[in-house]
Amino acid sequence: MTATAAPSAVRIAVENGVAVLTLDLPGEPVNKLTAGVKRELEEAFARLRGDPAVRAVVLISGKPDIFIAGADIDEFTRLRGQAEAEELSREGQAMLQRVEDYPKPVVAAIHGACLGGGLELALACHYRVATDHPKTQLGLPEVQLGIIPGAGGTQRLPRLIGVRAALDIILAGKSEPAAKAHRLGLVDELVPPSILRRVAVAAAERLAREGKPTRRAPGGLLGGVLERTPPGRAVLFGQARKAVLEKTGGHYPAPLAALEAVRVGLERGERAGYELEHRRFGELAVSDVSRKLVRIFFASTALKKDNGLPPGVAAEPRAVERLAVVGAGFMGAAIAGTAVTQAGVQARLKDTDLARVGKGLKAATDILAGRLKRRRITKYEYRRLAALLSGGVDWAGFRDADLVIEAVFEDLEVKRQVLREVERAIPPEAIVATNTSTIPIGEIAAGAERPGRVLGMHFFSPVEKMPLLEVIPHEGTEPWAIVTAVHFGRRMGKTVIVVRDRPGFWVNRILTPYLNEAGRLLEEGVPIDVIDRTMTRFGFPVGPIALLDEVGLDVAAKAAKVMHQAFGDRLEPAEAVGTLLADRRLGRKNGRGFYVYHEGRKTGVDESVYDTLGVRPKEGIGPDAVERRLVYAMLNEAAMAVGEGVVRTPRDGDIGAIFGFGFPPFRGGPLRMIDDLGAAKVVLELDALAAAHGDRFRPTETLRAMAREGRRFYPAD
Amino acid sequence: MASSPRPAIVAGVRTPFAKSGTVFRDVPAVELARHAARELLLRVGLPGREVDEVAFGQVVASPLTPNVAREVSLLPQLPPDIPAYSLNRACASAGQAISYAYDQITLGHADTLLVGGVESLSDIPILHSRRLSRILVEASKAKTLRQRVMAFASVRPRDLVPVSPAIAEPSTGESMGQSAEKMAKENGIGREEQDRLALRSHQRAAAATADGRLTAEIAPWFGGPAMDQVVTGDNGIRADTSLEALAALRPVFDRRYGTVTAGNSSPLTDGASAVLVMRDDKARALGLEPLAYIRSYATAAVDPGWQLLMGPALAVPKALERAGIAWSDIGLWEIHEAFAAQVLSNAQAWASKAWADRLGLPGPLGELDWDRTNVMGGSIAIGHPFAATGGRIATTLANEMRRREVQFGLISICAQGGMGFAMVLERA
């Protein structure tokens, strides 16, 4: 065995005539295809090409649990124009073509994440061996960054596994576990990690002896008809296009471009396919949408490393292995279930009534059962995790708890009382988090014996699905408690922002004027579907009226009232929600809201709402006016909250809006949107809206100052 | 070994005891055991890493989980590297698990043991006939289709009749009930005496359920598909039963001259119990207050062909001798009620000069004080999940000794095969 000892990203060891190339990017936790790595790989391939002692090549990673995470996204952001982006793609294509055309067999030995450019490289190899480890995931996430696979992914994947399976992977940008990839034919062999290298080397030797494998046309009989006949293809691509448009609302061009590249490659041949691939890649890589999505990616990546503390303050998180949850209702149960599922901690549910505890345990267990059903966990893991859940009416499970999350009724006195009881039951070093959407944490903590260990954790419903968590320290919360809550939230799979203890925190604060305004529009006679359609066209996943139904009108009304009390007339709620509530309409939860629900499915606007409200729907106010009022109400509030220091950085604010209630990612978030519009323009619009509709639109001083001084939230590009 | 350690019962928790085929009909025994054990850990607040070993009893083990103790020790609340030991001393299995903990602590092998027992007579293996088993094994070894078909072709209808395990002595073929019937006759135990004992068992269990002493030892079970059918107590206890109602029941094992009825016997029951046994100084160091020290224990056996359930008549004097105390030092008795006739037969022996002579004792142990025996009811009312009963009895005795400030308490359990088990607890 010989090895080169240079401090580079590629190590070469030759064993039995097989050169094993170990990719290990120095100083980085993951492998990515940087310009340097690509150059080294090319050099290695070039060197081994003429080496008579080498008959085959194996490509393997030196990182634990990562094969290659993808391209170097930093390099993207430095691209200076379309031509340069196109060239980057063309070079990638050419490099991988050289791998494919390499005279000696090349085998990819895949353990861990094999994503984006990493998978494209694996696809160019002649044989793929992957481990059956849960960390081994293969996928092409490019569309999530507003681009398409630019190094042959749109061409090689459909040829290998068939168009339908390839589109599933490319268009959704999701990754597949190795076992599924094996079923799809994406990898040739599935082996335990312990023998990956050995099997890959053996496969390389075999290929060197017997020649590269010939592969059957993928897709089976049905796939054959659909993919290899023109009418079949028309159906296939027509359906895929429709599905993409439905999902993206036409706001995201990348999936459509990928679809086009796949189709052209299939119909007009590889050459045309590669040509279109690098052209589209070039356009998309420098597009505004992609730039926004890449920024969001960077922002959420940076947030994952942010401990949530103010600058200059340092503290270490403490371990959380035992969680106790007070309140076995909807939120409490989902918090316990998500904690068990994601973080694998012990979770004890406590309530005052055993039947409620039982129902809560069932709801929590159902979250786990859902994972089992989707085969995300095995039945053995399910059994182990389910045994972490327990419940009762006593304080069992609190004596050695590390963290208690209180999720009882939204009432200050009740929460204070519970906090006092909890503090008597737990060890002094345990943290107590209160899950509230509106009550100031400082007020809850005021009566505490150890207020330094009290903070807010605002989860969003449904907890198991919503990606955001707001952590809210009050004035006296100790830094280590903040860091511990942030880390635990992350272990629960959440993107965590630390926000200031002001009413409504961040998400509900900026949602309030938006939802209020939607109610006003409705009262003025704008039809429900016009309001909601306008905002889904803007890019929200659901419109504001539908959102009220989802949240529950009772919950929304209560929050609106608290916000009104805290901030005065500016946030005075519209009467619509209260009127409907008096008509016993709670939204989706009781099947009666602004919409009609049939067996849990939303079937259409409930026309009787207009009578209940005493308004007649009319056409007078157009979508543009609707959009302007709703969006600017939110932008103004967001700027004001930033001025009050509710979020620590504009980044946190934008991520909170996108992950908290689906602010359109391609717009970058409300604060990014203000920057894009220009504060001066926003002030101008708000002044006009204030003149027409009332003082609530008066631009906040933060915006006026930004307009005067030409400042932005983010530094200019 | 450090200064002589005192093994102590720190706490005990059990599931509700339920008549077989009722609330635990679809629950595997192992889940009952894990439920009791986990609830015990959480109630005590003992970090799992403090547990040195797990020992659990089960009499009729499921072939799917033959080592129930290991399944308990693999609860995620415990580290995976805790050894586990499943044991079987028939109805005294949980008692045996507690005495195993005593041994390990006394030997200096361990400080903390999580022990208990479980039985689900709703979850028992149903066996095939020997012949069918042999055919299935042959079929599974067949190398050709023809061999396999031939194997199956030899199946006869009577081979398909399942064989369920009976509660009968393999050595004598006599069932437990028949043995109790025999003991009642040979020892002259009357029907009314037995029914009175059964009535007292129900009345006391009902009172202890009503005032919460019994339910405090029970971890509620969340049953039903929505987990909202909560079981907090034992479903065999009948607060409303009467001497008349018991007298109206027909004898089961000897319809003509018999006295043993379903009313004065313990029912088939599902349930689990868990007990935390620790070195006293270790417990105190962790801020836990022991309930009772284990002062001594003893086991014994008689010829099952004689009086099957007389084991305690031998075990109790042995345990007292090892404890270095007299019958008169005992302030509370917990006697497992397999059958009223058995309890009364054991009591008769303890009070008998002839029995004392037979054992070579200077005199009879003494009369049983019924006001201080099974004060929270017994197995006839509460139920008897074979391997779990010892954990229930030990927990109840330890708790009640504390409440009544009694210095010494005695446990007596009769077991299949003519065995007896006895243990002396001392208030901590």
Contacts between the chains, C-beta under 8 A, distances in Angstrom:
chain1	res1	chain2	res2	distance
A	344	B	76	7.9
A	346	B	76	7.1
A	346	B	77	6.0
A	348	B	42	6.4
A	354	B	220	5.5
A	354	B	222	7.7
A	354	B	230	4.2
A	354	B	232	6.9
A	355	B	228	4.7
A	355	B	230	5.7
A	357	B	222	7.2
A	357	B	230	7.7
A	358	B	222	3.9
A	358	B	224	7.9
A	358	B	226	7.3
A	358	B	227	4.1
A	358	B	228	4.3
A	358	B	229	7.4
A	358	B	230	5.4
A	359	B	226	6.4
A	359	B	227	6.6
A	359	B	228	5.0
A	361	B	222	5.7
A	361	B	227	5.3
A	362	B	222	7.6
A	362	B	226	5.5
A	362	B	227	3.9
A	362	B	228	7.1
A	365	B	227	7.5
A	384	B	74	7.9
A	384	B	76	5.3
A	385	B	76	7.4
A	387	B	34	6.4
A	387	B	38	6.9
A	387	B	75	5.7
A	387	B	76	5.3
A	387	B	77	7.7
A	388	B	76	5.1
A	388	B	77	7.5
A	390	B	38	6.1
A	390	B	39	7.0
A	390	B	42	6.3
A	391	B	222	7.3
A	392	B	39	7.7
A	392	B	219	7.7
A	392	B	220	6.7
A	394	B	43	7.3
A	396	B	39	6.7
A	396	B	42	4.2
A	396	B	43	4.3
A	396	B	45	7.7
A	397	B	42	4.3
A	397	B	45	7.8
A	398	B	45	7.6
A	399	B	44	7.7
A	399	B	45	2.8
A	400	B	45	4.7
A	400	B	46	7.8
A	400	B	47	5.8
